[in-house]
């Protein structure tokens, strides 16, 4: 994803220009965007693997794993919590915001209505996301990007300092709202004597919530492990479509703020070498340190208690927003600093290629993981714990690194990037170099 999962805003410095009146909308690629996007698209598979392989509740709550998981699974969860979950999505979202501004800037040179062109582009992204959600993966992020990317177009011409300030304020407000939404249940669950006559109804709801979660776990294990493609599609449309609504609300509280922050960082020159390296190094490590200093004790809180349901949901879905922001910003800053030197290594070149084809890689891994875990494929859903999922993650990452660079040696775009571009501009572009 980057500016979106497709990375369509710019083309390689060595790539020939696309023919046609809007060819120069795409200028030389910013190496740092491709490099960071490549790392993020690999990392997002690590983040999503639990939702591919287990009921969606297991993504948020380790207790949803068979038997509650193993001790090794707990350590994998801790690593994911600190470095992966929300962090890779955060990097994608920052780059998504940067790409919106970059696209509009370059389109402005060739059309009087660059934001309308971007609007069409994001509308197609939203449609791709809906198809992805219903046909492949209920953890889709494209619908949220399409929805809130369109909203972010209202802020494109806003001063970057104002974008940054508003984005930070909105993110802080969103974090507070998420903690308020989930905090009462965690408090009632954790504080002795919190359940009394005044809170009897709320306390009764705690058990009901856990019971519903356990039923959902049972239903999803049955459907996804042995159901046909049609069975899974019907179940998703009937029982899980509310995920789209929840995702849209969450997008307002996290995605839109990070898009605005990414827009501002791009305009400040983060991805083009416009900021002093010593400042990047200092602030990058400060962000990582602050994120770990807050995130580690926060993760240990439910972990050392065996992951009680409501406390875990409060920490994972709400309180984690606090350390997540400095960690994401620290990662983005350090990767932007390191990209120029690392991007030309053997691995760096392959990461760039994976980043340029991030849309195709994102959807491609959903196809692969669905074939491995769903009943219409190998039917491994619900059978692997977190540790056992890691080889599958390595397989997906390896395939992204292996195929992206040779493909781009022959073709100008990834297959989905090409389709998206043609739909956006309403014309066919040459595919082969």
C-alpha positions in Angstrom: 0.0 0.0 0.0 2.3 3.0 0.5 0.1 5.8 -0.8 -2.2 2.9 -1.4 -1.4 -0.8 -1.7 -0.7 -0.4 -5.4 2.1 2.2 -5.3 0.9 3.8 -8.6 1.8 7.4 -8.0 5.3 7.4 -9.5 7.4 5.3 -11.8 11.0 4.2 -11.8 13.7 6.6 -12.9 14.7 4.0 -15.4 11.2 3.1 -16.6 9.9 4.5 -19.8 7.1 7.0 -19.6 3.6 5.8 -20.2 2.2 7.0 -23.5 -0.6 9.6 -23.7 -1.5 13.0 -22.6 -1.2 12.3 -18.9 2.1 10.4 -19.1 4.1 12.9 -17.1 1.7 12.7 -14.2 4.1 10.0 -13.1 7.6 11.3 -12.5 10.7 9.7 -11.1 10.0 7.3 -8.2 11.0 8.2 -4.7 13.2 5.3 -3.7 12.3 5.7 0.0 8.6 5.3 -0.7 9.1 2.0 -2.7 11.6 0.7 -0.1 9.4 1.3 2.9 6.4 0.1 1.0 8.2 -3.1 0.2 9.0 -3.7 3.9 5.5 -2.9 4.9 3.8 -5.2 2.4 5.9 -8.1 3.7 5.2 -7.1 7.3 1.4 -6.8 6.7 1.4 -10.5 5.9 3.0 -11.2 9.3 0.3 -9.0 10.9 -2.6 -10.6 9.1 -1.5 -14.2 9.2 -3.5 -14.9 12.4 -6.7 -13.6 10.8 -6.0 -15.8 7.7 -5.3 -18.9 9.7 -7.7 -18.6 12.7 -11.0 -17.0 13.6 -10.9 -13.2 13.5 -11.1 -13.0 17.3 -7.7 -14.7 17.5 -6.2 -11.7 15.8 -7.2 -9.6 18.8 -7.3 -12.3 21.6 -4.7 -15.1 22.0 -7.2 -17.0 24.1 -9.1 -17.8 20.8 -6.3 -20.2 19.7 -7.0 -23.9 20.3 -6.2 -24.5 24.0 -5.3 -20.9 24.4 -2.1 -21.4 22.5 1.4 -22.5 23.7 4.0 -20.6 25.7 5.9 -20.0 22.5 2.8 -18.5 21.0 2.7 -16.0 23.8 6.2 -14.7 22.9 5.3 -14.5 19.2 2.2 -12.5 20.3 4.5 -10.2 22.3 6.8 -9.6 19.4 3.9 -8.9 17.0 2.3 -6.6 19.5 5.5 -4.5 19.9 6.8 -4.4 16.3 4.2 -5.7 13.8 0.5 -5.3 14.8 -0.7 -1.8 13.8 2.9 -0.8 12.9 2.9 -2.1 9.4 -0.6 -0.8 8.8 0.6 2.6 10.2 3.5 2.7 7.8 1.2 1.9 4.9 -1.2 4.6 5.9 1.5 7.3 6.2 2.7 6.4 2.8 -0.8 6.3 1.5 -1.2 9.9 2.6 2.1 10.9 1.1 1.0 9.3 -2.2 -2.2 11.2 -2.3 -0.3 14.5 -2.3 2.3 13.2 -4.7 -0.4 12.1 -7.2 -2.3 15.4 -7.0 1.0 17.4 -7.4 2.0 15.5 -10.5 -1.5 15.4 -12.0 -1.8 19.2 -11.6 0.8 19.6 -14.4 -1.5 17.9 -16.9 -5.1 18.4 -15.8 -7.1 21.2 -14.3 -8.9 18.8 -12.0 -6.3 16.6 -10.3 -8.4 15.9 -7.3 -11.2 14.6 -9.5 -8.7 12.2 -11.1 -7.6 11.1 -7.6 -11.2 10.8 -6.6 -11.9 8.4 -9.4 -8.7 6.5 -8.5 -9.8 6.1 -4.9 -13.3 5.1 -5.8 -11.9 2.2 -7.8 -9.7 1.3 -4.8 -12.9 1.2 -2.7 -14.5 -1.2 -5.1 -11.4 -3.4 -5.2 -11.5 -3.4 -1.4 -15.2 -4.6 -1.3 -14.4 -7.4 -3.7 -11.4 -8.3 -1.6 -13.4 -8.3 1.6 -16.2 -10.5 0.4 -14.3 -12.9 -1.9 -11.0 -13.3 -0.1 -10.2 -11.8 3.3 -12.4 -10.3 5.9 -9.4 -8.3 7.3 -9.4 -6.1 4.2 -7.9 -2.6 4.6 -8.6 -1.2 1.1 -12.2 -0.3 1.8 -11.0 1.9 4.7 -8.3 3.5 2.6 -10.7 4.2 -0.3 -13.3 5.7 2.1 -11.0 7.9 4.1 -8.7 8.6 1.3 -11.6 10.3 -0.5 -12.3 12.3 2.7 -8.6 13.3 2.9 -8.9 15.0 -0.5 -10.6 17.8 1.3 -7.3 18.5 3.1 -4.9 18.3 0.2 -4.4 22.0 -0.1 -4.2 22.7 3.6 -0.9 24.0 5.0 1.3 21.0 6.0 1.8 22.3 9.5 -2.0 22.4 9.9 -2.3 19.0 8.4 0.2 17.6 11.0 -1.4 19.4 13.9 -4.9 18.4 12.9 -3.8 14.8 12.3 -2.2 14.5 15.7 -5.2 16.0 17.4 -7.6 13.7 15.6 -5.4 10.7 16.4 -5.3 11.6 20.1 -9.1 12.1 20.1 -9.6 8.8 18.4 -7.3 7.0 20.9 -9.3 8.5 23.8 -12.6 7.4 22.2 -11.4 3.9 21.7 -10.3 3.7 25.3 -13.6 5.0 26.5 -15.5 2.5 24.4 -13.6 -0.5 25.7 -12.4 0.7 29.1 -15.5 0.0 31.2 -15.6 -3.7 30.5 -11.9 -4.0 31.3 -12.4 -2.1 34.5 -15.3 -4.2 35.6 -13.4 -7.4 34.8 -10.2 -6.3 36.6 -11.2 -4.3 39.7 -12.4 -6.3 42.7 -15.8 -5.1 43.9 -16.5 -3.2 40.6 -19.4 -5.4 40.0 -22.2 -4.3 42.4 -25.9 -3.5 42.3 -25.3 -0.4 40.2 -23.2 -2.2 37.6 -25.0 -5.6 37.7 -26.4 -5.2 34.1 -23.0 -4.2 32.7 -21.3 -7.1 34.5 -23.8 -9.6 33.2 -22.9 -8.3 29.7 -19.3 -9.3 30.2 -20.1 -13.0 30.2 -22.5 -12.6 27.3 -19.7 -10.9 25.2 -17.3 -13.7 25.9 -19.9 -16.3 25.1 -20.7 -14.6 21.8 -17.0 -14.5 20.9 -16.7 -18.2 21.6 -19.7 -19.0 19.4 -18.2 -16.9 16.6 -14.9 -18.8 17.0 -16.7 -22.1 16.8 -18.8 -21.0 13.7 -15.8 -19.7 11.9 -13.7 -22.8 12.5 -16.5 -24.9 11.1 -17.1 -22.7 8.0 -13.6 -21.7 7.0 -12.0 -25.1 7.6 -14.4 -27.2 5.6 -16.9 -24.9 3.8 -16.9 -24.4 0.1 -16.1 -21.1 -1.5 -19.8 -20.4 -1.7 -20.3 -21.3 2.0 -17.6 -18.9 3.0 -18.9 -16.1 0.8 -22.4 -16.5 2.2 -21.2 -16.5 5.8 -19.1 -13.4 5.2 -22.0 -11.5 3.7 -24.4 -12.6 6.4 -22.4 -12.8 9.7 -19.3 -10.6 9.1 -20.4 -7.7 7.0 -20.6 -5.6 10.1 -16.8 -5.6 10.1 -17.0 -3.1 7.2 -19.0 -0.7 9.5 -16.6 -1.1 12.4 -13.7 -0.6 10.0 -15.2 2.6 8.7 -15.5 4.0 12.2 -12.0 2.9 13.1 -10.7 4.5 10.0 -12.0 7.8 11.1 -10.2 7.4 14.4 -6.9 6.1 13.0 -6.7 5.9 9.2 -7.7 9.5 8.4 -5.3 11.0 11.1 -2.4 9.0 9.8 -3.2 9.9 6.2 -3.0 13.6 7.2 0.3 13.1 9.1 1.7 11.2 6.1 0.7 14.1 3.8 2.5 16.6 6.0 5.6 14.4 6.3 5.8 14.2 2.5 5.5 17.9 2.2 8.2 18.5 4.8 10.5 16.4 2.7 10.8 13.3 4.8 10.8 10.9 1.8 12.9 13.1 -0.6 15.9 13.9 1.6 14.6 17.3 2.7 15.3 16.9 6.4 18.7 16.9 8.1 19.9 13.3 8.6 21.0 13.9 12.2 17.5 15.2 13.1 16.0 12.1 11.4 18.3 9.8 13.4 17.6 11.5 16.7 13.8 11.7 16.3 13.6 8.2 14.8 15.3 6.5 17.7 13.3 8.7 20.2 10.1 7.4 18.6 11.2 3.8 18.8 12.3 4.2 22.4 9.1 5.9 23.5 6.9 3.3 21.7 8.8 0.4 23.4 8.9 2.1 26.8 5.1 2.5 26.8 4.2 -0.6 24.8 6.2 -3.3 26.7 4.5 -2.8 30.1 1.2 -2.4 28.4 1.7 -5.8 26.6 2.8 -7.5 29.8 -0.3 -6.4 31.6 -2.7 -8.9 30.0 0.0 -11.3 29.0 1.0 -12.1 32.6 -2.7 -12.6 33.5 -3.3 -15.2 30.8 -5.0 -12.7 28.4 -8.4 -12.1 30.1 -10.8 -11.2 27.3 -11.9 -7.7 28.1 -8.5 -6.5 29.4 -6.8 -7.8 26.3 -9.4 -6.2 24.0 -8.9 -2.9 25.8 -5.1 -3.1 25.5 -4.9 -4.4 22.0 -7.7 -2.4 20.4 -7.5 0.9 22.3 -4.6 1.6 24.7 -2.1 0.3 22.1 -2.9 3.3 20.0 -0.7 5.4 22.4 2.7 3.7 21.9 1.8 2.8 18.3 2.0 6.4 17.0 5.6 7.1 18.1 6.7 3.7 17.1 5.2 4.1 13.6 6.7 7.6 13.2 10.1 6.4 14.5 10.1 3.5 12.0 9.1 5.7 9.1 11.8 8.3 9.9 14.6 5.7 10.3 13.6 3.8 7.2 13.5 7.1 5.2 17.0 7.8 6.5 18.4 4.4 5.7 16.6 3.9 2.3 19.1 5.6 0.0 22.0 3.4 1.2 20.0 0.1 1.7 17.8 0.3 -1.4 20.6 -0.6 -3.8 21.6 -3.8 -2.1 20.4 -7.2 -3.4 17.6 -7.3 -0.8 16.9 -3.6 -1.1 16.3 -3.9 -4.9 13.9 -6.7 -4.3 12.1 -4.8 -1.6 11.7 -1.8 -3.9 10.2 -4.1 -6.5 7.8 -5.7 -4.0 6.9 -2.1 -3.0 6.2 -1.0 -6.5 3.9 -4.0 -6.8 2.4 -3.8 -3.4 -1.2 -3.8 -4.6 -0.6 -7.1 -6.6 1.4 -8.5 -3.7 -1.3 -7.6 -1.1 -4.1 -9.3 -3.1 -1.8 -12.1 -4.2 -1.0 -13.1 -0.6 -4.7 -13.1 0.2 -5.3 -15.6 -2.7 -2.4 -17.7 -1.5 -3.4 -17.7 2.2 -7.0 -18.4 1.4 -5.9 -21.4 -0.7 -3.8 -22.7 2.2 -6.3 -22.2 5.0 -9.8 -22.2 3.6 -11.9 -25.3 3.1 -11.9 -24.9 -0.7 -8.1 -25.2 -0.6 -6.0 -27.1 1.8 -8.3 -26.5 4.7 -5.7 -25.8 7.4 -7.9 -23.1 9.0 -7.9 -23.3 12.8 -5.1 -25.9 12.9 -1.9 -23.9 13.3 -0.8 -22.0 16.4 1.1 -18.7 16.1 4.6 -20.3 16.1 3.5 -22.8 13.4 2.2 -19.9 11.2 5.7 -18.4 10.9 6.9 -20.8 8.1 3.7 -19.8 6.1 4.6 -16.1 6.6 8.2 -16.9 5.4 6.7 -18.6 2.3 4.6 -15.6 1.4 7.4 -13.1 2.0 9.8 -15.2 -0.1 7.4 -15.4 -3.0 6.9 -11.6 -3.0 10.6 -11.0 -3.0 11.2 -13.7 -5.7 8.6 -12.7 -8.3 8.4 -8.9 -8.1 11.7 -7.9 -9.5 11.7 -10.3 -12.5 8.2 -9.3 -13.4 9.1 -5.6 -13.4 12.2 -6.4 -15.5 9.7 -7.3 -18.3 6.6 -5.2 -17.5 6.0 -1.6 -16.5 3.5 -2.4 -13.8 2.3 -5.1 -11.6 -0.8 -6.8 -13.0 -3.3 -5.1 -10.6 -1.4 -1.8 -10.7 -1.8 -1.9 -14.5 -5.6 -2.6 -14.2 -6.1 0.1 -11.6 -4.2 2.6 -13.7 -6.2 1.8 -16.8 -9.5 2.2 -14.9 -8.3 5.5 -13.4 -7.3 7.1 -16.7 -10.0 5.3 -18.7 -7.5 4.1 -21.3 -5.2 1.2 -22.0 -1.5 1.6 -21.1 1.3 -0.4 -22.6 2.2 -3.3 -20.3 5.5 -4.5 -21.7 8.6 -2.4 -21.5 
